[in-house]
Amino acid sequence: MSRLRTSHALRTAAALVAVGCLASGCSSIERLSQIGEQPKLTAIDNPTTKAGYKPVSMPMPTPQPASYNPNSLWRNGSRAFFKDQRAHQVGDILTVIVNITDKANIANETQRSRANTEDSSITNFFGIKKVPGTNGAGNMLTTGSVASSDGKGSVVRQEALQTNVAAVVTQLLPNGNLVVEGKQEIRVNFEMRELVVAGIVRPEDIQSDNTIDSSKIAQARIAYGGRGQITDVQQPRYGQQVMDILLPF
């Protein structure tokens, strides 16, 4: 009998683990295996070989033939006489200066009201002069409705992020623009801070010191976050997140 109970308990535990894996994608098991350990740094890899990587396709102008000035040692767009040190081909590195200062203060209010009254002025309808269920004579059809709504909303937001990150040129577009992507990870004790920058830049916007401001990156994708013990405590539990999605009130 004890063996049967043990087997039944093991099957129950396995079923609970399977349900947990389906609910959280087995992320809980992975997190349990990392208790007491520092967050691991991800390996340096080629972003073009990632599973979800797709080359950027943008509208391109008609290619123009290159023109050269005869008997001239200087070429247009060069920042140095001998060699341009700025990033210009796949694999080159440039520094992205992330300088984001965003401030918004929005307040909206919408009010509306409506009152309707319908009076038929009909007191006799096929000999009926009194509406059944009423104590006295009156109009056969009288209706009225009143509706009103008052909605208010406000947004107050202020964000600031200033940092630098090195990015790698992953693609050269036909018109000469560069697709760049950079990732930075910093581990402090048991907390990992991550900064990801990606987008399209013009070679003309790259400064002579091989830097570019984040405001000049087209299709910019900038993410700053973290993972670790502090981030884990700040997140609501899985059950609470599920209830927030499913509960209609």
ZANUFI-114132 format. One record per residue: residue number from 1; x, y, z of N, C-alpha, C in turn; residue in one letter. Coordinates in pm, 1 decimal, decimal comma. Layout:
BEGIN
PT/pos/n.px/n.py/n.pz/ca.px/ca.py/ca.pz/c.px/c.py/c.pz/code
PT/NUM/X/Y/Z/X/Y/Z/X/Y/Z/A $
...
This chain:
BEGIN
PT/pos/n.px/n.py/n.pz/ca.px/ca.py/ca.pz/c.px/c.py/c.pz/code
PT/1/82,9/-121,1/0,0/0,0/0,0/0,0/86,0/125,6/0,0/M $
PT/2/197,9/121,4/75,5/285,2/238,5/81,6/349,1/266,2/-53,6/S $
PT/3/380,2/156,9/-129,5/438,3/176,0/-262,1/338,4/242,1/-355,3/R $
PT/4/213,3/202,6/-344,2/111,8/262,8/-428,6/96,3/410,2/-396,4/L $
PT/5/98,4/443,3/-267,6/87,5/583,7/-229,2/207,1/664,1/-278,5/R $
PT/6/326,4/604,7/-268,1/446,9/674,7/-316,4/440,1/696,3/-466,6/T $
PT/7/397,4/592,2/-539,5/385,4/605,4/-685,0/282,7/711,4/-721,8/S $
PT/8/170,6/711,4/-649,6/67,5/811,3/-676,4/118,3/952,3/-646,6/H $
PT/9/194,5/967,9/-540,2/250,3/1099,2/-505,9/348,9/1145,6/-611,0/A $
PT/10/430,8/1052,0/-663,3/525,6/1088,4/-767,8/454,2/1130,3/-895,5/L $
PT/11/348,3/1057,9/-931,3/272,8/1095,3/-1050,8/207,3/1230,9/-1033,1/R $
PT/12/156,4/1257,8/-913,1/95,4/1388,1/-886,6/198,4/1500,2/-896,5/T $
PT/13/316,1/1476,8/-838,9/421,8/1577,9/-846,1/464,2/1602,0/-989,8/A $
PT/14/474,7/1493,9/-1067,5/512,3/1509,6/-1208,5/407,5/1587,9/-1285,4/A $
PT/15/279,8/1560,7/-1254,2/173,2/1634,8/-1321,6/178,1/1782,0/-1285,6/A $
PT/16/204,5/1812,2/-1156,7/214,5/1952,0/-1116,5/330,4/2020,8/-1184,5/L $
PT/17/443,1/1951,1/-1197,2/558,2/2009,2/-1266,3/525,3/2034,4/-1412,2/V $
PT/18/454,4/1939,8/-1476,2/417,7/1958,2/-1617,0/325,8/2077,4/-1634,9/A $
PT/19/227,9/2090,8/-1544,4/137,9/2206,6/-1552,3/215,3/2335,9/-1532,1/V $
PT/20/308,6/2333,5/-1437,2/389,7/2452,7/-1414,1/473,7/2488,9/-1534,4/G $
PT/21/527,8/2388,1/-1600,9/607,6/2414,4/-1721,1/522,9/2474,3/-1831,8/C $
PT/22/400,2/2421,8/-1847,8/312,4/2476,0/-1950,2/272,3/2618,5/-1917,8/L $
PT/23/254,6/2650,3/-1791,4/209,1/2783,7/-1752,9/319,2/2887,5/-1762,7/A $
PT/24/440,0/2851,6/-1728,2/548,3/2950,5/-1723,8/661,1/2921,4/-1819,9/S $
PT/25/643,7/2822,7/-1909,9/747,2/2794,7/-2006,4/874,4/2737,8/-1944,5/G $
PT/26/860,3/2668,5/-1831,4/973,4/2607,8/-1761,4/1074,0/2711,4/-1713,7/C $
PT/27/1038,0/2840,3/-1718,7/1129,9/2942,8/-1670,9/1149,4/2934,2/-1520,4/S $
PT/28/1046,0/2889,2/-1448,9/1058,5/2877,6/-1303,7/1162,9/2773,5/-1266,8/S $
PT/29/1164,5/2660,4/-1338,8/1263,6/2557,0/-1310,0/1403,9/2609,8/-1334,9/I $
PT/30/1420,5/2684,5/-1443,2/1551,7/2742,7/-1471,9/1593,8/2840,7/-1364,3/E $
PT/31/1499,1/2920,8/-1315,8/1531,2/3016,7/-1210,0/1563,3/2946,2/-1079,4/R $
PT/32/1492,4/2834,3/-1050,7/1522,2/2759,3/-929,1/1662,8/2700,4/-933,1/L $
PT/33/1708,5/2661,5/-1053,3/1842,5/2604,7/-1065,0/1951,6/2708,7/-1048,2/S $
PT/34/1914,4/2838,4/-1053,1/2013,1/2944,8/-1041,3/2008,7/3013,6/-905,4/Q $
PT/35/1939,6/2953,9/-808,8/1932,8/3014,6/-675,9/2072,4/3016,1/-613,1/I $
PT/36/2112,9/3131,0/-562,2/2243,7/3145,0/-499,9/2356,3/3173,0/-596,6/G $
PT/37/2326,3/3178,1/-727,5/2428,1/3204,4/-827,2/2405,3/3340,6/-891,5/E $
PT/38/2514,0/3399,4/-938,8/2503,8/3527,3/-1008,4/2446,1/3507,0/-1148,1/Q $
PT/39/2373,4/3606,6/-1201,3/2323,7/3593,9/-1338,6/2439,2/3574,8/-1436,1/P $
PT/40/2423,0/3482,8/-1528,3/2529,6/3450,6/-1622,7/2528,8/3547,5/-1740,4/K $
PT/41/2647,4/3586,9/-1780,4/2660,8/3671,4/-1898,3/2632,9/3588,7/-2023,1/L $
PT/42/2563,8/3649,4/-2118,6/2539,1/3579,2/-2243,8/2665,7/3578,2/-2328,2/T $
PT/43/2678,6/3478,1/-2410,9/2796,9/3465,4/-2495,1/2795,6/3569,0/-2606,2/A $
PT/44/2914,4/3614,1/-2643,9/2927,4/3707,8/-2756,0/2904,8/3629,5/-2885,3/I $
PT/45/2807,0/3671,6/-2961,5/2774,4/3599,0/-3083,4/2746,8/3695,6/-3196,7/D $
PT/46/2728,7/3639,2/-3313,0/2699,2/3716,2/-3433,1/2549,4/3742,8/-3438,3/N $
PT/47/2504,7/3869,9/-3431,2/2359,4/3895,5/-3430,7/2289,0/3849,5/-3557,2/P $
PT/48/2362,6/3836,9/-3668,1/2298,6/3794,2/-3792,7/2267,2/3645,5/-3794,4/T $
PT/49/2320,9/3569,8/-3698,2/2294,2/3426,2/-3693,1/2185,3/3390,6/-3593,2/T $
PT/50/2123,8/3490,1/-3529,5/2018,1/3462,3/-3433,8/1894,0/3410,1/-3504,8/K $
PT/51/1811,2/3341,0/-3429,1/1694,4/3275,0/-3488,4/1598,5/3374,9/-3551,5/A $
PT/52/1574,1/3487,8/-3485,5/1476,3/3583,2/-3537,3/1534,9/3696,3/-3618,7/G $
PT/53/1662,2/3685,0/-3659,3/1725,1/3795,9/-3731,7/1673,4/3801,8/-3875,2/Y $
PT/54/1641,3/3923,0/-3918,7/1598,9/3946,8/-4056,0/1671,5/4069,5/-4109,1/K $
PT/55/1731,6/4060,5/-4227,7/1798,0/4178,6/-4284,5/1698,7/4291,9/-4304,7/P $
PT/56/1744,1/4414,3/-4284,6/1659,3/4531,9/-4299,6/1641,1/4561,9/-4448,0/V $
PT/57/1519,3/4585,0/-4487,9/1487,1/4621,5/-4624,7/1414,8/4754,7/-4623,7/S $
PT/58/1476,9/4856,9/-4684,0/1422,1/4991,4/-4686,3/1414,8/5041,0/-4830,0/M $
PT/59/1325,8/5138,3/-4858,9/1322,4/5196,9/-4993,6/1456,7/5259,9/-5027,8/P $
PT/60/1508,5/5225,2/-5143,6/1639,9/5271,3/-5185,3/1628,7/5362,0/-5307,8/M $
PT/61/1710,0/5468,4/-5315,7/1710,0/5553,5/-5435,2/1784,3/5485,4/-5549,6/P $
PT/62/1771,3/5542,2/-5667,2/1840,2/5488,8/-5783,4/1991,0/5507,1/-5767,6/T $
PT/63/2069,4/5401,0/-5784,3/2214,9/5415,8/-5767,8/2272,5/5519,0/-5864,0/P $
PT/64/2360,8/5602,0/-5811,3/2427,2/5704,5/-5891,1/2572,3/5664,8/-5913,3/Q $
PT/65/2621,7/5683,1/-6034,5/2762,3/5648,1/-6060,1/2856,4/5739,1/-5982,1/P $
PT/66/2964,8/5680,1/-5932,5/3062,5/5757,0/-5856,1/3140,9/5849,0/-5948,2/A $
PT/67/3168,1/5969,9/-5899,5/3245,1/6068,4/-5976,6/3372,5/6101,7/-5901,6/S $
PT/68/3480,8/6110,9/-5973,0/3611,2/6140,3/-5914,8/3668,6/6265,9/-5978,9/Y $
PT/69/3733,3/6345,3/-5893,7/3799,5/6465,9/-5943,2/3940,1/6430,2/-5989,7/N $
PT/70/3968,7/6456,7/-6113,4/4103,5/6422,5/-6161,9/4211,1/6507,6/-6095,3/P $
PT/71/4325,8/6445,5/-6076,4/4442,9/6513,8/-6018,1/4413,8/6565,9/-5877,3/N $
PT/72/4326,6/6496,5/-5803,2/4294,4/6537,9/-5667,0/4316,9/6422,2/-5572,3/S $
PT/73/4386,9/6450,9/-5461,3/4411,2/6348,9/-5359,9/4300,9/6344,2/-5254,6/L $
PT/74/4211,1/6441,3/-5258,2/4103,8/6449,0/-5159,1/3976,7/6390,5/-5217,3/W $
PT/75/3906,7/6312,7/-5136,3/3778,6/6257,0/-5180,4/3666,6/6312,0/-5094,3/R $
PT/76/3552,3/6333,0/-5154,2/3438,1/6392,2/-5084,6/3391,3/6301,1/-4971,6/N $
PT/77/3358,3/6364,2/-4856,7/3308,7/6290,1/-4741,6/3416,0/6239,2/-4649,6/G $
PT/78/3544,1/6258,4/-4685,3/3651,3/6209,3/-4601,0/3678,7/6307,0/-4488,2/S $
PT/79/3703,0/6253,6/-4367,4/3735,7/6335,8/-4251,5/3886,1/6339,5/-4225,2/R $
PT/80/3963,4/6257,7/-4292,1/4108,3/6256,0/-4275,2/4174,0/6251,1/-4412,5/A $
PT/81/4294,5/6305,6/-4419,6/4360,9/6312,7/-4549,2/4406,1/6174,9/-4596,7/F $
PT/82/4455,2/6095,1/-4502,6/4507,8/5966,0/-4542,4/4401,8/5856,8/-4538,6/F $
PT/83/4323,9/5850,8/-4430,3/4225,1/5744,7/-4417,5/4113,0/5789,2/-4326,5/K $
PT/84/3991,6/5754,8/-4363,4/3874,9/5785,8/-4281,0/3859,5/5675,8/-4176,1/D $
PT/85/3867,6/5714,1/-4048,2/3861,9/5618,5/-3939,6/3719,2/5584,8/-3897,0/Q $
PT/86/3622,2/5643,1/-3960,2/3485,0/5616,7/-3921,4/3438,6/5480,7/-3973,3/R $
PT/87/3340,4/5422,7/-3904,0/3283,6/5295,3/-3946,7/3216,2/5311,0/-4081,8/A $
PT/88/3243,5/5216,7/-4172,5/3185,5/5227,8/-4305,7/3156,7/5092,8/-4370,4/H $
PT/89/3191,0/4983,7/-4304,3/3167,6/4852,9/-4363,2/3127,5/4754,1/-4254,4/Q $
PT/90/3078,9/4636,7/-4297,8/3031,5/4535,3/-4205,0/3146,1/4491,6/-4114,6/V $
PT/91/3117,7/4486,1/-3984,6/3217,1/4446,3/-3887,6/3283,8/4562,0/-3816,9/G $
PT/92/3270,4/4684,6/-3870,0/3329,6/4800,5/-3803,6/3251,7/4834,7/-3677,1/D $
PT/93/3318,6/4904,3/-3586,6/3260,5/4941,4/-3458,6/3250,7/5092,6/-3448,5/I $
PT/94/3139,2/5141,4/-3397,5/3121,2/5282,5/-3368,6/3054,1/5296,7/-3233,5/L $
PT/95/3069,3/5411,7/-3172,1/3013,4/5437,9/-3040,0/2883,9/5516,0/-3053,4/T $
PT/96/2778,6/5463,9/-2992,1/2648,3/5530,8/-2992,1/2633,0/5604,7/-2859,5/V $
PT/97/2610,3/5734,4/-2868,0/2588,5/5816,6/-2749,5/2437,8/5821,5/-2723,7/I $
PT/98/2393,4/5746,8/-2625,0/2251,0/5741,0/-2592,3/2218,9/5858,2/-2500,6/V $
PT/99/2140,7/5949,5/-2550,5/2103,2/6069,1/-2474,3/1954,4/6092,3/-2493,9/N $
PT/100/1875,8/6036,3/-2404,2/1729,4/6043,6/-2414,6/1676,3/6124,8/-2297,8/I $
PT/101/1609,3/6233,2/-2328,5/1541,8/6314,8/-2227,3/1399,7/6338,5/-2275,5/T $
PT/102/1308,1/6266,5/-2219,6/1168,9/6269,9/-2263,6/1081,4/6319,2/-2149,4/D $
PT/103/999,1/6417,5/-2178,5/909,7/6473,1/-2078,1/775,9/6502,0/-2143,0/K $
PT/104/670,6/6453,7/-2082,3/535,7/6473,2/-2136,5/438,9/6501,0/-2023,2/A $
PT/105/349,7/6594,4/-2047,7/245,1/6628,2/-1951,8/116,9/6652,2/-2030,8/N $
PT/106/29,0/6554,2/-2027,5/-93,2/6557,5/-2107,8/-212,3/6540,3/-2015,6/I $
PT/107/-313,2/6623,9/-2037,2/-438,0/6614,2/-1959,5/-555,6/6630,1/-2054,4/A $
PT/108/-648,2/6536,8/-2047,5/-767,0/6538,2/-2132,4/-892,1/6518,6/-2047,4/N $
PT/109/-998,4/6583,7/-2089,9/-1127,0/6566,9/-2024,0/-1237,1/6574,7/-2128,6/E $
PT/110/-1326,5/6479,3/-2124,5/-1438,1/6472,8/-2218,8/-1568,1/6461,5/-2140,9/T $
PT/111/-1660,4/6548,9/-2171,6/-1791,0/6547,2/-2107,4/-1899,0/6543,8/-2214,4/Q $
PT/112/-2002,4/6468,3/-2185,3/-2116,9/6466,6/-2275,8/-2241,3/6429,7/-2196,5/R $
PT/113/-2354,8/6481,4/-2241,6/-2482,7/6452,4/-2176,8/-2593,3/6458,3/-2281,2/S $
PT/114/-2698,3/6383,1/-2257,3/-2810,8/6379,3/-2349,9/-2937,9/6350,2/-2272,8/R $
PT/115/-3044,8/6422,7/-2306,5/-3176,2/6402,3/-2245,3/-3279,8/6390,3/-2356,1/A $
PT/116/-3357,5/6282,7/-2352,3/-3459,9/6257,6/-2453,7/-3595,6/6242,1/-2386,0/N $
PT/117/-3698,8/6299,0/-2451,5/-3836,7/6286,6/-2404,0/-3927,8/6264,1/-2523,3/T $
PT/118/-4007,6/6161,0/-2514,8/-4102,4/6128,8/-2621,3/-4243,0/6129,5/-2563,3/E $
PT/119/-4332,4/6215,0/-2621,1/-4471,3/6223,2/-2577,5/-4559,5/6210,4/-2700,5/D $
PT/120/-4638,2/6103,2/-2707,4/-4717,8/6076,9/-2827,4/-4843,3/6163,6/-2836,1/S $
PT/121/-4887,7/6216,6/-2721,4/-5011,7/6296,0/-2717,3/-5133,0/6216,2/-2762,1/S $
PT/122/-5125,8/6086,2/-2754,2/-5238,7/5999,3/-2790,8/-5308,0/5956,0/-2661,8/I $
PT/123/-5435,2/5995,5/-2648,5/-5511,2/5960,4/-2527,8/-5617,0/5855,0/-2553,7/T $
PT/124/-5643,8/5823,1/-2680,8/-5747,5/5725,9/-2713,1/-5696,7/5641,8/-2829,3/N $
PT/125/-5692,3/5511,9/-2807,1/-5643,0/5422,5/-2910,4/-5737,9/5304,9/-2920,5/F $
PT/126/-5819,8/5305,2/-3028,6/-5919,3/5201,6/-3051,1/-6009,4/5183,7/-2929,0/F $
PT/127/-6052,6/5295,0/-2873,6/-6145,1/5291,1/-2761,5/-6079,1/5279,0/-2626,4/G $
PT/128/-5951,7/5251,9/-2623,4/-5881,6/5239,0/-2496,0/-5837,6/5377,8/-2452,1/I $
PT/129/-5883,5/5420,3/-2337,1/-5851,6/5553,1/-2287,3/-5759,9/5549,6/-2164,4/K $
PT/130/-5732,3/5432,0/-2117,9/-5652,8/5422,4/-1997,9/-5551,3/5310,4/-2015,4/K $
PT/131/-5432,3/5340,0/-1984,6/-5327,0/5240,0/-1997,3/-5341,7/5140,1/-1883,7/V $
PT/132/-5349,1/5011,3/-1914,1/-5362,5/4911,7/-1805,8/-5246,0/4922,1/-1707,6/P $
PT/133/-5281,9/4910,7/-1578,6/-5180,4/4916,6/-1475,3/-5154,6/5055,3/-1422,0/G $
PT/134/-5222,5/5157,7/-1475,7/-5204,4/5294,2/-1427,5/-5328,1/5336,5/-1351,7/T $
PT/135/-5313,7/5439,6/-1268,6/-5424,6/5485,3/-1186,0/-5508,4/5592,3/-1252,8/N $
PT/136/-5462,5/5649,5/-1358,6/-5539,8/5754,8/-1420,5/-5516,8/5760,4/-1568,6/G $
PT/137/-5596,3/5844,7/-1632,4/-5582,1/5859,1/-1776,5/-5460,8/5943,1/-1808,5/A $
PT/138/-5409,1/5924,5/-1926,4/-5294,0/6002,3/-1971,3/-5259,1/5964,4/-2112,5/G $
PT/139/-5146,9/6009,4/-2159,2/-5101,4/5974,7/-2292,8/-5067,9/5826,4/-2300,0/N $
PT/140/-5096,4/5771,4/-2415,7/-5073,8/5629,3/-2433,3/-4925,0/5594,7/-2435,8/M $
PT/141/-4840,7/5683,8/-2484,2/-4697,7/5654,9/-2496,9/-4617,6/5778,0/-2455,2/L $
PT/142/-4548,9/5766,9/-2345,4/-4461,8/5874,0/-2297,5/-4333,0/5810,5/-2245,4/T $
PT/143/-4219,5/5845,7/-2304,9/-4090,3/5790,6/-2264,0/-3992,2/5903,8/-2241,2/T $
PT/144/-3892,1/5873,2/-2164,6/-3787,1/5971,0/-2136,9/-3658,4/5901,1/-2096,8/G $
PT/145/-3544,5/5959,9/-2131,0/-3414,5/5902,4/-2095,4/-3314,4/6014,4/-2075,1/S $
PT/146/-3223,8/5991,1/-1982,1/-3118,6/6086,5/-1951,6/-2987,3/6010,0/-1944,4/V $
PT/147/-2884,1/6055,5/-2018,4/-2753,3/5991,7/-2017,7/-2645,4/6098,5/-2008,1/A $
PT/148/-2544,2/6067,8/-1931,8/-2433,1/6161,7/-1917,6/-2305,8/6084,2/-1888,1/S $
PT/149/-2193,7/6138,3/-1929,3/-2064,2/6075,5/-1903,4/-1959,4/6184,2/-1886,9/S $
PT/150/-1861,8/6154,7/-1804,5/-1752,6/6247,9/-1777,9/-1624,6/6167,3/-1765,6/D $
PT/151/-1536,3/6182,7/-1863,9/-1411,1/6108,0/-1863,8/-1292,1/6201,1/-1852,8/G $
PT/152/-1199,1/6163,9/-1765,9/-1078,4/6243,5/-1745,6/-956,7/6152,4/-1753,6/K $
PT/153/-849,6/6205,1/-1808,7/-725,4/6130,1/-1818,0/-606,2/6223,9/-1818,0/G $
PT/154/-498,2/6177,1/-1761,0/-377,7/6259,0/-1754,4/-255,5/6168,9/-1761,9/S $
PT/155/-150,1/6219,7/-1824,7/-23,7/6149,1/-1836,9/87,2/6243,9/-1796,3/V $
PT/156/165,0/6203,8/-1698,1/281,2/6279,9/-1654,0/400,3/6185,4/-1659,6/V $
PT/157/496,7/6214,3/-1748,6/608,5/6124,0/-1769,6/736,0/6204,1/-1786,3/R $
PT/158/841,1/6156,7/-1724,9/971,6/6219,8/-1737,6/1078,3/6111,5/-1732,0/Q $
PT/159/1152,0/6098,2/-1840,3/1252,6/5993,9/-1851,2/1384,8/6055,3/-1894,6/E $
PT/160/1492,9/6000,9/-1844,2/1626,8/6048,1/-1880,4/1721,4/5929,2/-1880,0/A $
PT/161/1797,9/5914,3/-1988,0/1894,6/5806,8/-2000,9/2014,5/5860,3/-2077,5/L $
PT/162/2129,0/5855,6/-2014,8/2252,2/5904,3/-2075,1/2361,2/5799,7/-2053,7/Q $
PT/163/2408,9/5742,6/-2162,3/2514,5/5643,6/-2155,3/2572,1/5623,5/-2294,9/T $
PT/164/2680,6/5549,5/-2303,3/2745,6/5518,3/-2430,0/2752,4/5367,0/-2446,9/N $
PT/165/2740,4/5321,3/-2570,3/2750,3/5179,2/-2599,4/2813,4/5162,6/-2737,0/V $
PT/166/2903,1/5066,6/-2748,8/2967,5/5036,8/-2876,9/2877,5/4944,7/-2957,9/A $
PT/167/2862,2/4975,5/-3085,7/2777,1/4896,9/-3174,6/2859,1/4848,2/-3293,5/A $
PT/168/2814,4/4738,7/-3350,7/2882,2/4676,4/-3464,3/2796,8/4693,5/-3589,2/V $
PT/169/2859,2/4724,3/-3700,4/2789,1/4734,0/-3828,0/2757,9/4592,8/-3875,6/V $
PT/170/2630,0/4561,1/-3885,8/2588,6/4426,4/-3925,7/2544,4/4417,5/-4070,7/T $
PT/171/2518,1/4532,2/-4134,3/2468,8/4527,7/-4272,0/2495,5/4660,8/-4340,1/Q $
PT/172/2528,9/4655,2/-4466,9/2551,3/4773,4/-4549,9/2441,3/4779,9/-4655,0/L $
PT/173/2355,9/4881,6/-4646,1/2244,7/4894,5/-4739,9/2293,4/4946,6/-4874,6/L $
PT/174/2216,0/4923,6/-4980,4/2260,0/4965,6/-5114,3/2288,1/5114,7/-5127,3/P $
PT/175/2220,4/5200,0/-5050,3/2243,8/5343,2/-5061,2/2356,5/5392,1/-4970,4/N $
PT/176/2426,0/5300,2/-4903,6/2538,6/5337,1/-4820,4/2508,2/5348,1/-4672,5/G $
PT/177/2380,9/5345,4/-4633,7/2347,5/5352,0/-4491,8/2390,3/5223,8/-4421,2/N $
PT/178/2413,7/5236,1/-4291,0/2465,8/5125,4/-4212,0/2361,5/5078,3/-4111,4/L $
PT/179/2345,6/4948,0/-4100,1/2261,9/4888,3/-3996,5/2353,4/4848,5/-3881,4/V $
PT/180/2326,8/4902,3/-3763,5/2414,5/4879,1/-3648,7/2335,5/4813,6/-3536,3/V $
PT/181/2406,4/4741,5/-3454,1/2345,7/4677,3/-3337,5/2452,3/4662,7/-3229,5/E $
PT/182/2417,4/4702,0/-3109,0/2509,9/4691,5/-2996,8/2439,0/4645,8/-2871,6/G $
PT/183/2507,9/4568,3/-2789,8/2452,5/4517,7/-2665,3/2557,8/4527,3/-2556,5/K $
PT/184/2515,7/4571,0/-2440,2/2606,3/4587,4/-2327,8/2543,5/4525,2/-2204,1/Q $
PT/185/2620,8/4446,1/-2133,7/2575,0/4382,5/-2010,9/2670,5/4418,8/-1897,8/E $
PT/186/2614,1/4460,9/-1785,9/2692,1/4497,0/-1668,2/2633,1/4423,7/-1548,7/I $
PT/187/2716,1/4343,6/-1482,6/2669,6/4269,1/-1365,9/2724,3/4333,7/-1239,2/R $
PT/188/2634,1/4369,1/-1150,9/2669,8/4424,9/-1020,8/2608,0/4334,1/-915,1/V $
PT/189/2693,7/4260,0/-844,3/2649,5/4162,1/-746,7/2555,0/4062,1/-812,1/N $
PT/190/2429,1/4060,5/-774,4/2334,4/3963,4/-828,6/2232,6/4028,7/-922,7/F $
PT/191/2267,0/4141,1/-980,9/2176,4/4210,9/-1073,4/2249,0/4238,5/-1203,4/E $
PT/192/2184,3/4204,5/-1314,8/2239,9/4225,1/-1448,2/2165,5/4339,7/-1516,4/M $
PT/193/2240,7/4439,7/-1560,9/2182,8/4550,7/-1634,1/2216,7/4534,1/-1781,4/R $
PT/194/2116,3/4549,6/-1867,3/2132,7/4528,1/-2010,9/2094,5/4654,0/-2088,0/E $
PT/195/2171,2/4684,3/-2189,6/2144,0/4796,8/-2278,6/2158,7/4747,8/-2422,0/L $
PT/196/2053,7/4763,9/-2500,8/2052,2/4718,9/-2639,0/2020,0/4837,9/-2728,2/V $
PT/197/2099,0/4857,4/-2832,2/2079,8/4966,0/-2927,7/2088,0/4908,3/-3067,9/V $
PT/198/1992,1/4942,8/-3154,1/1992,6/4896,2/-3291,4/1922,3/4999,8/-3378,0/A $
PT/199/1957,6/5003,7/-3506,4/1893,2/5096,9/-3598,1/1976,6/5118,1/-3722,7/G $
PT/200/1940,8/5222,1/-3797,7/2006,0/5255,6/-3924,6/2066,4/5394,7/-3913,0/I $
PT/201/2191,8/5408,1/-3954,3/2261,2/5536,4/-3945,0/2318,0/5573,5/-4081,7/V $
PT/202/2333,2/5703,3/-4101,8/2399,9/5753,1/-4222,3/2548,6/5772,3/-4193,8/R $
PT/203/2635,0/5735,3/-4285,2/2778,1/5759,0/-4262,3/2809,1/5906,7/-4240,2/P $
PT/204/2730,3/5997,4/-4302,0/2755,4/6140,1/-4286,2/2727,1/6188,6/-4144,5/E $
PT/205/2643,7/6116,2/-4069,4/2611,4/6155,9/-3933,0/2713,1/6107,6/-3831,0/D $
PT/206/2803,6/6021,7/-3871,6/2906,7/5972,6/-3780,0/3013,6/6079,4/-3764,6/I $
PT/207/3043,6/6117,5/-3640,9/3140,5/6222,6/-3613,3/3282,6/6174,1/-3642,4/Q $
PT/208/3373,3/6270,3/-3643,0/3512,6/6237,7/-3674,1/3575,6/6145,2/-3570,2/S $
PT/209/3522,3/6143,2/-3446,1/3573,2/6052,4/-3343,5/3499,3/5919,5/-3343,1/D $
PT/210/3429,3/5890,0/-3452,4/3358,7/5763,9/-3471,8/3246,4/5744,5/-3369,8/N $
PT/211/3173,9/5851,2/-3339,0/3059,1/5845,4/-3249,9/2937,1/5900,7/-3322,6/T $
PT/212/2819,7/5861,9/-3274,9/2695,1/5911,3/-3332,3/2593,1/5923,9/-3220,9/I $
PT/213/2513,1/6029,1/-3226,7/2409,3/6051,1/-3126,6/2288,7/5963,5/-3157,0/D $
PT/214/2225,2/5914,6/-3052,0/2111,4/5825,4/-3070,9/1994,8/5892,7/-3141,5/S $
PT/215/1986,5/6025,7/-3134,8/1877,4/6096,0/-3202,5/1890,4/6091,1/-3353,8/S $
PT/216/2005,0/6051,9/-3405,9/2026,8/6044,5/-3550,5/2018,5/5902,4/-3602,9/K $
PT/217/1967,9/5812,0/-3522,2/1951,0/5673,0/-3563,4/1808,1/5653,3/-3610,6/I $
PT/218/1792,0/5612,0/-3734,8/1659,0/5583,6/-3788,3/1615,6/5443,5/-3746,0/A $
PT/219/1484,2/5426,2/-3729,5/1428,9/5298,7/-3683,9/1499,8/5252,9/-3556,7/Q $
PT/220/1524,6/5346,6/-3466,4/1601,1/5316,8/-3345,0/1524,1/5222,0/-3254,2/A $
PT/221/1595,8/5126,2/-3201,1/1544,4/5034,3/-3100,8/1640,7/5037,9/-2982,6/R $
PT/222/1596,1/5100,7/-2873,6/1679,0/5117,6/-2755,5/1605,8/5054,8/-2637,5/I $
PT/223/1671,0/4961,7/-2572,3/1611,5/4892,7/-2457,3/1711,0/4896,1/-2342,5/A $
PT/224/1660,5/4934,9/-2226,0/1744,1/4938,8/-2106,2/1666,2/4873,4/-1993,6/Y $
PT/225/1720,6/4766,7/-1941,8/1651,6/4694,1/-1835,8/1749,5/4607,8/-1759,4/G $
PT/226/1697,6/4503,7/-1697,9/1784,4/4418,2/-1619,4/1717,1/4289,4/-1582,4/G $
PT/227/1794,6/4203,9/-1521,5/1744,5/4077,1/-1470,6/1829,9/4037,9/-1350,6/R $
PT/228/1766,2/3971,0/-1256,8/1836,1/3934,4/-1135,0/1741,9/3939,1/-1016,4/G $
PT/229/1798,2/3942,7/-896,7/1717,8/3935,7/-775,8/1629,9/4058,5/-758,2/Q $
PT/230/1683,3/4176,6/-784,0/1603,8/4298,5/-765,4/1489,0/4304,0/-864,7/I $
PT/231/1518,0/4273,7/-991,4/1413,2/4273,7/-1093,4/1307,6/4168,7/-1062,5/T $
PT/232/1349,5/4054,0/-1009,1/1254,9/3947,6/-976,7/1159,4/3991,3/-866,6/D $
PT/233/1209,3/4062,0/-767,3/1123,8/4106,5/-657,0/1024,9/4212,2/-705,0/V $
PT/234/1064,6/4294,0/-801,3/977,6/4401,3/-849,0/865,1/4351,0/-937,8/Q $
PT/235/874,4/4229,3/-989,7/772,5/4176,3/-1078,4/664,0/4105,8/-998,2/Q $
PT/236/536,3/4120,2/-1038,2/429,1/4045,2/-970,9/440,9/3896,4/-999,5/P $
PT/237/385,0/3815,7/-912,3/389,2/3671,0/-929,2/308,6/3628,6/-1051,3/R $
PT/238/339,5/3506,2/-1101,9/270,8/3456,1/-1220,4/119,7/3449,3/-1199,1/Y $
PT/239/79,3/3405,1/-1080,8/-63,4/3396,0/-1054,0/-132,5/3530,8/-1060,3/G $
PT/240/-67,0/3632,0/-1006,4/-125,6/3765,8/-1010,7/-133,7/3817,2/-1153,7/Q $
PT/241/-31,4/3790,4/-1235,6/-35,4/3834,0/-1374,5/-147,5/3765,7/-1450,8/Q $
PT/242/-168,4/3635,6/-1423,9/-277,4/3563,3/-1490,5/-411,9/3620,0/-1449,4/V $
PT/243/-428,6/3649,1/-1320,4/-556,1/3704,2/-1274,5/-580,2/3843,3/-1331,3/M $
PT/244/-474,5/3923,9/-1346,1/-491,2/4056,4/-1405,1/-538,6/4049,4/-1549,0/D $
PT/245/-498,8/3942,1/-1619,9/-539,7/3926,2/-1760,8/-681,1/3871,3/-1771,1/I $
PT/246/-714,1/3773,6/-1686,2/-841,2/3702,8/-1700,7/-958,0/3772,0/-1632,7/L $
PT/247/-935,1/3836,2/-1519,9/-1047,8/3895,8/-1447,1/-1104,8/4014,0/-1525,7/L $
PT/248/-1237,1/4015,4/-1547,0/-1297,5/4125,6/-1623,0/-1330,9/4247,0/-1537,8/P $
PT/249/-1297,2/4246,4/-1408,6/-1332,6/4358,9/-1323,1/-1218,4/4387,1/-1227,5/F $
